[in-house]
Each structure stands twice: as structure tokens, then as C-alpha cells.
Amino acid sequence: MTVVGAALVPGMPHLLAAEPAPSWKLLADAARQAGRDLRAAGPDAFVVLSTQWFTVLGHQFQVDPNPRGHHVDENWYAYDYGTLDYDLRVDVELAEAWACQAEDMGFQARRTRYDGFPVDTGTVVAGKLVDPDRSRPIALVSCNLYAAAGDLGRIAEAAALAAGKLGRRVAFVAVSGLSSGLIQRWIEPAEDRFEDAGHDAWNRRVLDLLAAGRTDEVLALREEYAREAQADSQLRALAFLAGSGACDRPARVLEYGPVWGTGAAVVTWLDG
Amino acid sequence: MSRVFHVTVGDRRRPPQTAPAPAGVPVAELGPGGGDERGPGIVAGFLAPHPPHLIYAENPPQNEPRSRGGWELLRWAYQEARRRLRERHRPDVIVVHAPHWITMVGHHVNCVPNPRGLSVEPIFPHLLRYRYDFRTDVELATAIADCAADAGLVTRKLTNPGVRVDYATIGALHLLNPDWDIPVVSLSANNNPYFYSDADLEQMERLGAATRRAVEQTGRRAVLAGSNSLSHLHWDREPDLPEDMAAEHPYDDHQYRWDMDLLTLVRAGRTRELRAFLPRHIEATAAEVKAGSLSWLLSALGWPEIPGDVLGYGTIIGTGNAVIEWDPASPARPHPAPPGWAPGPDDADRPRPMTGARS
């Protein structure tokens, strides 16, 4: 089996806070658990999409073998978790094969390899939680917000096809929140909560459907969810994960809670 | 890579006005050299779109990628804006509001004295890898943040020099002043347009009024730059050669006509109507002015009932972009709309979107 599993994890840096809110800590622990579960399934590499690397023209594939640097988040810079060092291991062979496969399927695939390229907060945060020892290389693609959501499913399909041709076993990780309505003031961690009960209700509805294995129903609700709860990037992350073929079973919701008022969840799709 | 120029902040400071002139009232006298002899205050505002294609096409030494040009009409419009900035407005400071310093909580003001670094743009890394090095007018930046907080806005002063400066800030400032020899204050966009949240234009208007108060308190002579495009649906892929102008045209006729109606209001000086029209334009075209830069700019100017001077309009990957100057001291000649004209095209014949944009 080429695709060994998939996970949805949050990308907010609060999960790395030295003094986290209770929900931040639970979510971080759950993301670490999701990483352990995915690694136990034996992937050779992780295939990653982060909604915080959003683009608008074509689909960008990271082909720098070792992006590394010091990232200061433009919103959370005043907090300990706003400054992140990163040192990524990219599976360039897989990324190149993925880009070629995407081109064969009619997509515009743009290779990204530039000194000083700013890796996004979500990719860095997820990497530190899901695979803190960098035991597996990763292949990264951007989240094109102007392409149809279904295109991202096809991009994931391209990754699975490319991995199969290379004989790689891969696990898919989408880094995304759920509802994205932030609390619009500076708060202490202990004050974090959902201020919009409607957003909370929508998130729970979506997670319940995923846990019941009704992924297609969630995809059908995606635009309504986006309108009603400001779903992060219109929940393109789920379209991506579904395209991998890994979401054809009930999901396991490891944790759900607020991060500065937004909805965040750790969800896995694995055998057994 | 060449370095950009520096000047010392505040060396051309003027004493505060005792009584600021009402917005929209021509008060200036042109000096013998054509320069505006007004004292401190906001002397002009520019709508200054920032797509990185414009810097890319200019081939400045600060930017690593090279091009064969392109988008000349917009770049020539900026040429004229630069001439007016330098010869007529002669500001102490340029204050820019930019939609790609996206802050999810609060209105942030860059208070780092000397931001410098390499800005590789994550969306357009093939077009913009720009080495920036400029001076912030920290006193004014601090005053704007304080006035905004006094007005009830959530604010934050950025003092961490590690935050990468975004391409909308760099784009507008470079195109208005490629020598970077005028100090700067840069403001974030407190919204998250790519996450389906709508900008709160009322907050942007309060931020504009706070900016005006801060400029007056500190005695600066300021030019404001709202770094926004107009209609904002665009292609989701680009030609192999980004500057292939054969591929450049409006995203669709619907977007173009809404942009023309907005510009008709601007050219006629019907600013109050423009204020009411902006939300409709945003709704119809996903206009980037939803990030609030234009509302901030015109609010700071007091929504003057004077014509804006449309120096140029053009599309970039299908989006609408206009370089516009509002000069309360020397307003542009009005261009009245045709009799019976009303803003807001008939949408009955609106074409369907050509991609899944924003769905």
C-alpha cells in the first residue's frame, strides 16, 4: 500500500507555547500522538499541505532539499511561540516526481527553490509536533486559494501516483484549522474559548461526520461551512486529504478545542 | 546587490499646525518652483497598487529576478506619481497601509527603526526577491499606534526586527520612491481576506482618522499610500513568460465595468458616493479594497469631495489596478459622469467565473 494514512493537524504556533492554554496543550499532545501513529504505519515520507503557505497561481512544490532558517510570525511575534527555527528535510525526488505527475494531469506545477524562502508557520509547527526528530523526509505543496478545491484533491492523487511509481510509502498531513474566527483582542491563554457558538457547532458537526466516515458529506457541506464558520481556506485541506484516498474510512478525532477562538482539531485516518 | 539609500528620520520636521485645515479644502499655495508651500499635515494620498509584477518589470537593483518589462501603462502612471511626490508634495514621511502584512489580531504599526533584509515572496518568489533597507519614522509610527488605541482599536507596535516586510508594503513604497530616501511608517491590514473574513471598513475609517491625528500631533508633512488593487479575481495559472502582455487583460468584462464605475466616481469627485459604493464593489469583484487601504486613505483625508486624478489603470494577471492621486491643495479637474449615469453595472449579463476562484 502506497498511502499508509493521513492526518489533519492545526498549524497555529500557540501549540508550542511555553505556557499554553489547556486546549493548546491537549492539541499539541494529540498532534504528537498522531505523528507517532502515522510513523508506526511505516511511511517513507510525509506528503504535506499547509493552508498557511497559500498561493494564487499554479501549485508550488518545494524542491529545496534543506530549507532552514529563523521564522518570525508577522502576527504572533511578541510571544515566545512567535519565533521558530526550522531545518526541514525535503524528499526532492518525490517532490519532483509529484510535480511532474501534476503536470501530466494538466496542472501548472511550479518548483520553489530559493534562498531565504519563508517557510510558513503551519509547516514548521506541524513538523515539530508530528515528526520532531525529522525521522522522515517531507514533500510540500502550497494551497492554491484561487484553484477549485477539487483541484487540490487531484494534486493529492498526483502525490500518491508519484509515490507509487517511486515505490515510496507515504502518509499525508494537512495543516489547517477549522473555523477561523479569531478573538479580536489580546488575551491570556486561560481566556481562550469559542466566542461564536455557531462556529463551535459547525466544527462539531463536521468532526462527527468525519468520525462516522461520511467524508463525502463534509465535502458537500464545505462551501456552506466556509460561509457559516469562516472555515480555514474553505476547508481545502480536507479536499486534499480525500484526494489521497486515505479518508475512505471513519476518522479518529484525537482532540478538538479553541486556539485564540478558532477551531482546531487533530484527526487521523489509519487502518485498525 | 546594491543597497538602498538612507536619510535620518525627522530631519525635515515641521512645527505642528495650530489649527489643521479642514479636509478637502484647497489651502495650498504653489511656490515659485511649483512646490506646495503648505505646512504639516497630510498633503496628498495615493492609491498605490502593489502587484510584484510592477517591480519585477522595472528591474531595479534591489530585486533579484530580471524581466523584459511589461505593464508599462501602470509603470508610467507611477512615474508621474513619483514626479509629483518629489516636486510638489515633498513629504517628510510616506505612510503606507498594506494588505499583505496580514495581522489576525489588531492593527499593527511597524516601529522597527531600520527594517532590512531579503523579502522572498512566498506567492511570487519567481518575481520578487527584494533586498530592502529603509528608515521608519518611529515617532510618528508610535503616535499612530497610540492614537489608534485611543480610538478604541486593538493595536500592537512591532519592534521585533525579524519580521519579513511583505510585498505590498515594498511594492507601493518602491514604486513611489525607489530611492527609499523618505522615511516610512507601515501599517498592517487587520483582516484575513484569504480566510473568508470580511474586512471591517468602519475600523479602517477609524484608523484613518487616527493616522490624521498622529500626523498633526507630530507636525509631519505626510503622503499616504493605500496599497490596494481594485477588482481582484484573477487567473489561477500564469503564462510561461510572466510579462507576456498578450496574455494580460481583465479577468472578465464584469470586473472591468465595476472598476470603471468606481473610477468614474473618483474622477467626478463624488467621494461620498464612493464611500457607499465601496462595499458593493467589493461584493461584486472581490476587490482588494476590502483590506481597507482605500477606506483608511480617504478617511485620513476626510473623504474630500474633490476629484482624484487617475494617473493610470491596467490589469495584472486579470486584476484591476489604478494609480490615483488625491491632492486637496490642487485637486484634479473634475470629469462629471454622463447625465443619468448611476454606479453599479447591470449584472444581468454577468459572465460566469472562468475558474473556481474563491470557491
Boltz contact constraints between the chains, C-beta under 6 A:
constraints:
  - contact:
      token1: [A, 54]
      token2: [B, 194]
      max_distance: 6.0
  - contact:
      token1: [A, 55]
      token2: [B, 123]
      max_distance: 6.0
  - contact:
      token1: [A, 56]
      token2: [B, 123]
      max_distance: 6.0
  - contact:
      token1: [A, 57]
      token2: [B, 237]
      max_distance: 6.0
  - contact:
      token1: [A, 57]
      token2: [B, 238]
      max_distance: 6.0
  - contact:
      token1: [A, 58]
      token2: [B, 237]
      max_distance: 6.0
  - contact:
      token1: [A, 72]
      token2: [B, 160]
      max_distance: 6.0
  - contact:
      token1: [A, 72]
      token2: [B, 162]
      max_distance: 6.0
  - contact:
      token1: [A, 72]
      token2: [B, 163]
      max_distance: 6.0
  - contact:
      token1: [A, 74]
      token2: [B, 101]
      max_distance: 6.0
  - contact:
      token1: [A, 74]
      token2: [B, 163]
      max_distance: 6.0
  - contact:
      token1: [A, 75]
      token2: [B, 103]
      max_distance: 6.0
  - contact:
      token1: [A, 75]
      token2: [B, 104]
      max_distance: 6.0
  - contact:
      token1: [A, 77]
      token2: [B, 160]
      max_distance: 6.0
  - contact:
      token1: [A, 77]
      token2: [B, 163]
      max_distance: 6.0
  - contact:
      token1: [A, 108]
      token2: [B, 237]
      max_distance: 6.0
  - contact:
      token1: [A, 112]
      token2: [B, 125]
      max_distance: 6.0
  - contact:
      token1: [A, 114]
      token2: [B, 120]
      max_distance: 6.0
  - contact:
      token1: [A, 114]
      token2: [B, 125]
      max_distance: 6.0
  - contact:
      token1: [A, 116]
      token2: [B, 118]
      max_distance: 6.0
  - contact:
      token1: [A, 116]
      token2: [B, 120]
      max_distance: 6.0
  - contact:
      token1: [A, 117]
      token2: [B, 120]
      max_distance: 6.0
  - contact:
      token1: [A, 117]
      token2: [B, 125]
      max_distance: 6.0
  - contact:
      token1: [A, 118]
      token2: [B, 122]
      max_distance: 6.0
  - contact:
      token1: [A, 118]
      token2: [B, 164]
      max_distance: 6.0
  - contact:
      token1: [A, 145]
      token2: [B, 194]
      max_distance: 6.0
  - contact:
      token1: [A, 146]
      token2: [B, 236]
      max_distance: 6.0
  - contact:
      token1: [A, 146]
      token2: [B, 357]
      max_distance: 6.0
  - contact:
      token1: [A, 147]
      token2: [B, 236]
      max_distance: 6.0
  - contact:
      token1: [A, 148]
      token2: [B, 356]
      max_distance: 6.0
  - contact:
      token1: [A, 180]
      token2: [B, 195]
      max_distance: 6.0
  - contact:
      token1: [A, 182]
      token2: [B, 104]
      max_distance: 6.0
  - contact:
      token1: [A, 182]
      token2: [B, 105]
      max_distance: 6.0
  - contact:
      token1: [A, 185]
      token2: [B, 154]
      max_distance: 6.0
  - contact:
      token1: [A, 226]
      token2: [B, 196]
      max_distance: 6.0
  - contact:
      token1: [A, 230]
      token2: [B, 196]
      max_distance: 6.0
  - contact:
      token1: [A, 230]
      token2: [B, 197]
      max_distance: 6.0
